[in-house]
Amino acid sequence: MNRRFIFAYRIFLFLLAFLGIYLEIAKYGWGMLMYYTILSNLLVLLFTAYLIYLMTRADEVWKAPKILRIKGGVTMAIMITCVVYHLLLAPIAKDFYRLENFLCHYIVPLMFLFDTLLVDKSRQYRWFDPIAWTSLPLIYMIFALFNGFVLKIDIPGAKDNPFPYFFLNVFKYGWPYVIRMSLIIFAAYLVFGFVFYGIKSVRLGKNRERA
């Protein structure tokens, strides 16, 4: 794929990610950073900025295996935002039709996914990468529970405040429900991680055949 097109695409992605985060924080305050959605979009924003910087250099370091393996983890981190929101939160959302909502939950995640699927090569991934990628949502979940029990930082618009999402509200639903929902999410995350790994491996195999 043409380098100039990739560069322009990533600048556009960066601007959309920035706009989505800016609108959310400008409208509802810095407490929005307590949401996984905003944090994962911020991760995409920063990593995309880093990729843009690397592409300004004369070398091909932006294609380095280590960089692309990290990018795979960022891809999974932002895609769980899209999937969990669409399946669990969108059906009960009262303010669904907002520009920032579509940017943070659909447009930015899907654009970053397409960038990873269509641009990156596959040989950089290792079989255990999908397991390692689960560390990001795990760390967030621990932090969200810690906030609910100890910090109690106010979360704008959260019906289950100080928990950001209903499936983490231990006080309301109890530990068995929270653990069950968490295991379902993590199992799905792990499965999709290996599916993603498999798709990239198939593309690599086809590229080798063509070579």
Secondary structure as the mmCIF struct_conf table of DSSP 4:
data_model
#
loop_
_struct_conf.conf_type_id
_struct_conf.id
_struct_conf.beg_label_comp_id
_struct_conf.beg_label_asym_id
_struct_conf.beg_label_seq_id
_struct_conf.end_label_comp_id
_struct_conf.end_label_asym_id
_struct_conf.end_label_seq_id
HELX_RH_AL_P HELX_RH_AL_P1 ARG A 3 TYR A 28
HELX_RH_3T_P HELX_RH_3T_P1 TRP A 30 MET A 34
BEND BEND1 TYR A 35 TYR A 35
HELX_RH_AL_P HELX_RH_AL_P2 TYR A 36 MET A 55
TURN_TY1_P TURN_TY1_P1 THR A 56 THR A 56
BEND BEND2 ARG A 57 ASP A 59
HELX_RH_3T_P HELX_RH_3T_P2 VAL A 61 LYS A 63
HELX_RH_AL_P HELX_RH_AL_P3 PRO A 65 VAL A 84
HELX_RH_PI_P HELX_RH_PI_P1 TYR A 85 LEU A 89
HELX_RH_3T_P HELX_RH_3T_P3 ALA A 90 ILE A 92
BEND BEND3 LYS A 94 ASP A 95
HELX_RH_AL_P HELX_RH_AL_P4 LEU A 99 PHE A 102
HELX_RH_PI_P HELX_RH_PI_P2 LEU A 103 ILE A 107
HELX_RH_AL_P HELX_RH_AL_P5 VAL A 108 VAL A 119
BEND BEND4 ASP A 120 ASP A 120
BEND BEND5 SER A 122 SER A 122
TURN_TY1_P TURN_TY1_P2 ARG A 123 GLN A 124
TURN_TY1_P TURN_TY1_P3 TRP A 127 PHE A 128
HELX_RH_AL_P HELX_RH_AL_P6 ASP A 129 TRP A 133
TURN_TY1_P TURN_TY1_P4 THR A 134 THR A 134
HELX_RH_AL_P HELX_RH_AL_P7 SER A 135 PHE A 146
HELX_RH_PI_P HELX_RH_PI_P3 ASN A 147 LEU A 151
TURN_TY1_P TURN_TY1_P5 PRO A 156 GLY A 157
TURN_TY1_P TURN_TY1_P6 LYS A 159 PRO A 162
BEND BEND6 PHE A 163 TYR A 165
HELX_RH_3T_P HELX_RH_3T_P4 PHE A 166 LEU A 168
HELX_RH_AL_P HELX_RH_AL_P8 VAL A 170 TYR A 173
HELX_RH_AL_P HELX_RH_AL_P9 TRP A 175 ARG A 210
#
